Amino acid sequence: MSEFSFYQPPSSPLQILFQDKDLLVVNKPSGLLTNPGRADQLADSLLSRVQAIYPTALLVHRLDLGTSGVVVFALRRNAERELKRQFAERLVKKRYLAVVAGKMTPPNGEITLALSTDPLKPPRQKVDAAGKPAQTFYQVLAIRDNTSLVELRPVTGRSHQLRVHLAALGHPILGDNFYASPAQAAAAPRLLLHAAELQLLQPYSKQPHCFNADTDFVSADGNWSDRTPVPV
């Protein structure tokens, strides 16, 4: 079943984190597509909502439907080219927070499992030695009951990279309908994955910028909220 089969995007207002003449940075809510889908019922997206206010806004990168957090738009073509260059050359630094099933050990490490599209279940991805290289660093921040709060710093940006990497270690993200068990998927009302921080260079001045966004299950500084996931 597609993640979009029962698309009901949240009606929450646009949360703008930063704006200058070149950049617009927003906090995407979980459950909202980053860009419109092909079907009419998938027209509502973060991009369409942003362009309703900023018609010149251009999408630079994406987050999965269920993932919340920092998304950057360019407001001018030259800024778009420069930002895409930074992403392509891996100059942009990203930090995610996730709540995963189980008590994750060791408490920190590097995941270097290559990934490819699963031809039997697209758009799902799978671990594949012949696939594209993928690299993720992780750090366990806290353990509560039988779940772990994990900080993730991906180096590459493969599709579903964090979700597949964590599932491959036996610690799928709670609320993940693709890679978790039915019980783990049902343990949270949403995918508990959040793009908490993004660092890049201003396209023209080249000054470093760091953007942070809070989420509904944990704040950007790593503190858990009272919305404790169901232990699985």
N, C-alpha and C positions, 0 to 999 in steps of 0.2 A: 504494500500500500504506500502511495506517495505521501511525503510530508505535507503536500499541499492539498490532499483530498478534502480536508475540512478546514479550509483557510478562513479564519475569522480574525483578522488583524485587530490589534488593540486600538482603541480610540484616543489614547493618551496624546496630549499636545506635544509638539516638537520641542525637544529639550536641547537648546543650543549651548554648547560649552565654550565656543570661541568663534570670533569672526574678525577678519581683516579684509583688505582689498583682494586677496588671493585665495584665502582659505575660509572654509566653513566647517566646523567640527561639531558633531551632534552625538548624542547618546541614543543609540538605537534600542528600542524595547524588544524583548523577546516576542516572537510570534508575528513580526512584521518583515516582509521580504525587503531586501536591500534595494533591488531593482524589480520592475514589473515582470511578471511571468507572461507566457504566450497567450493563455486563456483570458477571456474578459474578466472572469471572477478574480484574477490575480493582478489586476491593474493597480490596486492600491499598494503602495510601497514607500519606503523611506525616500527614494529618489523622487517619486511623483509628489510627495508631500513637501519635500525641500524645494522642488522646482516651482511649486505653486506660489512660493514666497520669493525664491531667488531663481528666476527663469534661466539664468546663465550657468547654474550649478552643473558640474560635471562629475560623474562618479569616478573615483580613483581606485577603490578596492571594495571588497564585499565581506559581509559576515553571513553565516548560515541563518536560515529562518529562525531557529530557536535560540541562536546566540545573541546576547545583548552586548552593548558597549560602544566604544569609541569608533566612529566612522568619519573619515575625512572626505570632503568634497573640494574640488577646485572651482573657483569663480571666474577664472580666465583660462584661455587655451594654453598660453605659455606656462602657467602654473600647473595645469594638468600634465603637460609633457614632463616637467621637472619632477613632479611628485611621482609619476609612474616610473620615471628613471630611478628615483630613490627606492621604490618598492622592488623594482626588477634587480637592482644591484645590492639588495638586502642591507640598505643603509638605515631603513626604518626599524626601530626596536619596538617589539610588542610584548606586553605582559598580560596574561590571562589568569583568571581564577576559575576553578572548577571544584565541584563537590563530587567525589567518586565513591563507588561502592567498595567496602572493605577497608582494612587497615593497611595502607600502602607502605611497603618496604622494598628496598632501603629508602631512607627519608629523602634522598636526592639522587639525581642521576641524569643520564643522557639516553635518549631513545633515537636510534638511527635505522629504523625499519623502513625500507623502501615501499612505496605504495603505487597501486594502479587501480583503474576502474574495474569493478566486478562486472564482467560482461553479461552475467546472468541476472544481475540485480542493479542496473544503473538507476540512480547516480551513486549508488553505494561504492565505497572504496574497499580495497583489501590489501593486506600485506603481501608483497610480491617481490622476491629477490631481484627479478628482472625489471621492476618498476622504476619510477622516478625516485631519486634520493630524497629522504625527508629526515629532518633533524629537530628534535625537541628537547629542551632542558626542563627538568621539573624539580620542585622543592615542596615537600610536605610541610604545611604551615600548622596544622592542627588535626587531631583525631577526636571524633566524637562518636560514641557508641561504635557502630560498625561502618562508619563513613569517614572519609578524609577530605580536608580542605587542601587543595593543591595549587601552587603557583606554577604557571607554565610559560616558558619563553621559547616560542618557536623561532627557528632560524630560517627555515624554508616556509613556504605558504601553500602547501598542497591542499587540495580539496578534502575536507573532513579530517585533516591531519591529526589534530589533537584528539578527536573522538576515536579514531581508529588506533592511534598509538596507545591510548590509555586502555581501550578494550583489549588490545593485544597483550597487555601486561596483566590482564585479569581484573582490572579496576575501571570498568566503564563508567562514564559520566551518568549520574542519576537523571532521569527524565529523557534519556536518549532512546527514541523509538527505532533507531536503525541498528545500533550496536550493543545495546544492553539487553538483558533478559526481560521478559514481561514484568516480573516483579520489580526489577531495577528501574525500568521505564516508568512504571506506575508509582514509584516512590517519591516523585516530585511532580508538581503541576506544570513544570516547564523544563527544558534542557538547562541544567545548572552549569552553564558555561558563559563567561562574561569577559569581554575585552576591556580590561580595567585601565590599561595605560598604553599610550602610543607616543613614541618620540620620533621627530623628524626635523628637517631643516626648512625654514621658511623659504619658499621657492626663489625669491629674489634677493633678500638680504643674507640668506644662508645662516641666519641666527637659529640656534637650537630651540625647539619648542617641545614641551612635554604636556600631554593632555591626559587627564584622569576622569573616570566616570564611576559613580556609585551604582550599585545594582540592588535588586530587591532581596537577594539572599546573602550578600556579603558586601561590605563597603570596600572601597578601593584600597584602604590601608590594611585590609586583611581581617577585619573584625567581623565575626559571624553575627547575623541578626537573630532575632528570636524565632524566625521562621525555619525552625530546625527541620531538615529533611527526615523522612521516615527511614529508620535504620533497615537495611536489607542484608 
